[in-house]
Amino acid sequence: MATEARRMEREGLPVTYGLLVFPTFQALDAFGPLDILNLLSRDFPMNLSIIAQTLEPVSTKHRNPSLNPLQSNFGESIVPTHDFTNAPPLDVLIIPGGYGLRANDLDPLYDFVRRTYPSLKYLITVCTGSWVAAQAGILDGRRATSNKNSWARTKEVRPNVNWVAHARWVVDGNIWTSSGVSAGMDATIAFVEEVYGKEQAKKIAREMEYERHEDPSWDPFADIYNLPNLN
């Protein structure tokens, strides 16, 4: 395993992955891409770190009462392996979205991404996870996309990002941003195809029985929300 990991590093293939989580992250934003990578890790040596502000379990449950008017006690928790002070060096960082990104105490999240990005091989954001990258300043002047239901807010988050409305996912340099929730799976399989090869992507989609979308510009949700096609 160690020998194979060193070979991959020499060839520039990613080995160390990190998932950044926060209270009220969107479950599929995180677990959809992770399940794809779970399958990929059978064929390549890969390490995963779950990173949060503290080592306490992080839940998908709403912490804002106004977003949970029926007071449902329903959610899932993930246990971090590292916090912002001791996260290991990473090749790839994945940032999910979620209603938790509407909170006003997220500066530590932005700071972590800002200082981590320069050493990454790749950054992948899902849904409003692109807001974190934008607030960290690393999307300035780049093309990126996000959840179409929250598009008006997306454009306000960081106006100097070239936000692309009609896109299932967007690649700009080493940054991959996807549209809302399930789009993260299409973007991640496309990432696998780009980095690890077409046969790996086909194999994973087949085993998941997942009917993937391969056109990054395919985005019916932009039409549903009447978003202009300016790019």
Helices and strands as residue ranges (DSSP letters): H 2-10, E 16-20, H 27-40, E 47-52, E 58-59, G 65-67, E 77-78, E 82-83, E 92-95, G 99-102, H 107-116, G 117-119, E 122-125, H 129-135, E 143-144, H 151-157, E 162-163, E 169-172, E 175-178, H 183-196, H 198-208, H 220-224
